[in-house]
Amino acid sequence: MKRPESPQPVTLIEAIIPVGSLIMLVGLSYYLFGDGGAGGPNQVGLVIATMIAVFIGWRRGHSLASLGEAAAASVSTGIGAIFILLAVGALIGTWALSGTLVAMVYYGLKLLSPNYFYVTAAAICAFVSLSIGSSWTVAGTIGIGLMGIAQGMGLNPAITAGAIISGAYFGDKSSPLSDSANLAAAAAGVDLYRHLREMFLTSAVAIVVTLGLFYFLGKPGDFDASAEIAAMRGSFYISLWLFLPLVLVILLAIFKIPPFTAIFLGALAGGLLAVCVTPERVIAFASAKQGVPAWLALLKGVWLALASGYKASTGNAALDVLVTRGGMDSMLNTIWLIITALAFGGVVEKCGVLERLIAPVIARAKTAGALVMSLVAAIVATNVVTADQYIAVVLPARMFKTAFARRGFEPIVLSRAVGDAATPTGALIPWNSCGAYMAATLGVSTLSYAPYAVFCFVSPLLTIAIAYAGFRMPRLPSPPTSAPEGDLADPVLSKPDD
């Protein structure tokens, strides 16, 4: 076949090839390397899949330069996430150095019980995320403390991560402060507060189901944390003052300070706190040369914790494992993963792969339930292919807007389904920026915690269920005479279904 001189739409087979290649390569990576695939093999698979997509785009008339620009533009959309990851790595390092992490674990072990730890973790994260509207901030602050508590109790880290993520995403999709909730409402053309009121049904049911399941997953039996508590007391200064960096980050988030700024200021606050409460530990960690002034050694210790994390040497192996963590460099593998995933997403979007795959799905959706299920499937596919939660909000909403309007449904039906599916499902995909972030921050692979991130898959299932039941599916006063320009055409022009 001769290569066309101008870009042409891809065929269905050509659209399937890069997506199928990606799934096959990542699956092979997991088979060969297990959870360690995120340390490099997954990224290699994404690069190969990107090259396959580039070849197909070039074969359909796109220039290599335009495909390269599309990849670069897509990667540029992830710069914000990359900087947040670096800030979280820095925060973990200084909070470990200052003892803030140890204090969170210490008080958690004293106050919580394994019998209700999972449900409590999910509830705490849900409350805080509803207050600040950010799942990433919750996971990067309270989440790491809860993971440490679970480690001290001998609880399952995958279930703990699932509980944290479930609670965090409840607020991310339900809070008026959430950027993804605002984006879903705007993409569908719906008032934000009406969008949140309509989503309350699925959000409330999903969180109740989630909390119920985590309650029954509680580990029965008594737990004696006296040895762990004594070890922490013997090696670290413990005080409620150590929670000041956490309070600072939450207050900054409430006042809508950008996440990177809020988290990095929290990291600097942790370093300052370390200098104030345990200067001897900071100096020892710095391993400064003899004769170096104390203030310079303190600066070096905090700087090192920001860059490379804290390396503990308390003599207690379990405690050392708990607090040896963090640093910006600990996030580099995840950043590599996000860059390669976004490059792949940019190329396939440029080639029109998603539009080609989704058009036949819309055409076959004959009922309201099938239409909503098709939208959810398209959102999940977009999260898989583009590796970006925000693209998964905007792109399917734009592509399905005409179909929902021609079926006579109010835009609120579209916005609710987008909010229920796009925001939480990104955390279930290893190479999506959300899944990669959660895995790097909580120290549990995406595929390990995904079965326990109950809220993240119950939400989209509920929105499909109520569509099939015909519940809360408001219709327009009269069918529109024309569809908005720029949307994917809906080939189904029959009478709106019931």
Protein Blocks (a to p, Z undefined) as FASTA:
>chain_A
ZZdfbdcdddfklmmmmmmmmmmmmmmmmmmnmmmlmnommmmmmmmmmmmmmmmmmmno
pafklmmmmmmmmmmmmmmmmmmmmmmmmmmmmmmmnommmmmmmmmmmmpcfklmmmmm
mmmmmmmmmmnopaklmmmmmmmmmmmmmmmnopafklmmmmmmmmmmmmmmmpfkbmkl
mmmmmmnopafklmmmmmmmmmmmmmmmmmmmmmmmpcgddddfklmmmmmmmmpccdfk
lmmmmmmmmmmmmnopafklmmmmmmmmmmmmmmmmmmmlmmmmnopaehiafklmmmmm
mmmmmmnopaddehpaklmmmmgggjjklmmmmmmmmmmmmmmmmmmmmnommmmmmmmm
mmmmmbfklmmmmmmmmmmmmmmmnopaklmmmmmmmmmmmmmmmnopafklmmmmmmmm
mmmmmmmpmklmklmmmmmmnopafklmmmmmmmlmmmmmmmmmmmmnopaiacdfbdcf
bdcehiacdfblcdcdZZ
